[in-house]
Amino acid sequence: MNFDKLYRPAALNSFQVVALVGLLMSAGAHAILYFAVRAVPTGFGWLYVCWTAFYAFGALVNYFGKPTPPHHHHDEDDHEHDPDEIFFRD
C-alpha cells in the first residue's frame, strides 16, 4: 500500500489541501484569540474536528479514487522547442 497520498504535498487532492489550510488558519485564529483578545468562543475546538473529518474524507477519495494514468510525453530530440511552447500550449 502506498501511503504517499496521505502526507506528500504533491500527491494531496484539493480536499486535503483545503483541510490543511483550514487547520492552519484555525490554529492561527485560535492563537490570536487566546493571546491577544483573551477570549476564545465556546465550541471553537469543533473547527479542528471538522477540518480533520474533511481531511479524512479527502484522503479516502484520494486513496481509493480512480488512479490517473501516468503522463507519457513522446518527444523527438531532433527539433528545437520554442521557449513559449512550454508555457503556452493549446
PEWO-V748134 format. One record per backbone hydrogen bond with DSSP energy under -1.0 kcal/mol. NH is the residue of the N-H (numbers start at 1). CO is the residue of the C=O. If there is no record, write none. Layout:
NH CO
NH CO
This chain:
6 3
8 4
11 8
17 13
18 14
19 15
20 16
21 17
22 18
23 19
24 20
25 21
26 22
27 23
28 24
29 25
30 26
31 27
32 28
33 29
34 30
35 31
36 32
37 32
38 33
39 33
44 41
46 43
47 44
49 45
50 46
51 47
52 48
53 49
54 50
55 51
56 52
57 53
58 54
59 55
60 56
61 57
62 58
63 59
64 60
65 61
85 82
88 84
